[in-house]
Each structure stands twice: as structure tokens, then as C-alpha cells.
């Protein structure tokens, strides 16, 4: 996917380019569904789309990001336990969170 063609805030495009460089193209999928918020994007695990991350820059300081880590629903799991929120992450912290969430081994 051409990141520059996305109708997103420059901060999101920038972090997507950095993530693509760090993770490669097959570690996650950018959800291309139009979203109302230009300063946010959803990334999904390729083989399990319900395992996703809502990544946003709005309400964060410069070069900081927030994420909603989204987990697949399970009949025994209350809805409130399907999302974990982390904010004020710098890029390296964001990489660590995504690496664990998507179970990616970096070279």
C-alpha cells in the first residue's frame, strides 16, 4: 500500500513509513477502511484481523503516539478486557508494543 496516498495526517504517514522500515511489509496490514480521524490508523495482524492496533497521534505530544491494543473477542472475556490503552509512547516504545502485540521477531 502506498502510504503517501492515504488520506492521513503527516504524523501518521511518517510513523507508518518508520514502522514499514522496521517491521517489513508482512508483519501487519494497514486497514484501508476509511476512518473519520485523519490522525489515526488501524493496523491488523495479517492472519488474525481481530488482533489489531488503533494507532493515533491526536492528543499526544510531538513524536508521541497512543494505541488501543485490540484483542479478538472471546465468549468468556468481558468486552472491557478486549482493549488495552497505552499513551505517550515514543517510537521505540511503540515498536516494542507492536512487536509483542503482533508477535513479531525483528531481525
Secondary structure, DSSP 8 states (H G I E B T S, - for coil): --GGGS---HHHHHHHHHHHHHH-SSS-EE--S--S-TTEEEEEETTEEEEEEEEE-TTS-TT-EEEEEE----TTS-GGGGEEEEEEE-HHHHHHHHHHHTT----
